[in-house]
Amino acid sequence: MAANILIIEDESKIARFIELELIHEGYTVSKASDGRSGLYQAMNGSFDLILLDVMLPQLNGLEVLRRIRMEKQIPIILLTARDAVMDKVSGLDAGADDYITKPFAIEELLARIRVALKKRQTGMQTSHLITIQGVCLDEDRHEVTVHGQEVELTNREFELLHTLMINKNIVLHREKLLNEVCGYDYLGETNMIDVYIRYLRTKIDDRFGIRLIQTVRGVGYVIKDKDGETNE
């Protein structure tokens, strides 16, 4: 059965171009040209994925995203003309699964869509507790505790921490982390991983006085079984 995709985009030429390409790929497509109508369709329809423009009339794309996330976990890819790292981080923290910056190649967008749909279909194949240095990550409940105290993480922070913990004692390159957390062949800036590492260190390392996430200068990051010195 073909995946059903909703395009929320106010630029009619872009929306029509994407629509034709998606139909050609075998997807079923619906469209909305403003935030309010897009939100209505998203909340009342049955979609497998949403392509959401950030700059929308009537209701901003990030607000649409936040309202959808209050009730649904459907994959959402942001379409944005903004290329600042913090703008992208804000979108991901609000619940987006991915983003792509305009102008984009349709092949890249199609690849991002395939990755998001595949993640939705497969989900987590294994679920258990992972504990390192008193940090316990519960895959089933999507929760993290440190010495029994709960730590609130965004989805992206959780995914990054999970990737580091299941690969304990292995140094992971920034590009590898981007691919694992944001999708295969991710083409965004590698310094986005540095931003999320800082967030995790603030919430875990600094708060609880541990040295969980270690930097390997010029390479990437690693979590080890035991505390150690960083290379920063």
Beta strands, then each sheet from edge to edge (+ up, - down):
strand 1: 4-8
strand 2: 28-32
strand 3: 49-53
strand 4: 76-80
strand 5: 98-101
strand 6: 129-132
strand 7: 135-138
strand 8: 143-146
strand 9: 149-151
strand 10: 172-173
strand 11: 213-216
strand 12: 220-223
sheet 1: 2+ 1+ 3+ 4+ 5+
sheet 2: 6+ 7- 8+ 9-
sheet 3: 10+ 12- 11+
end
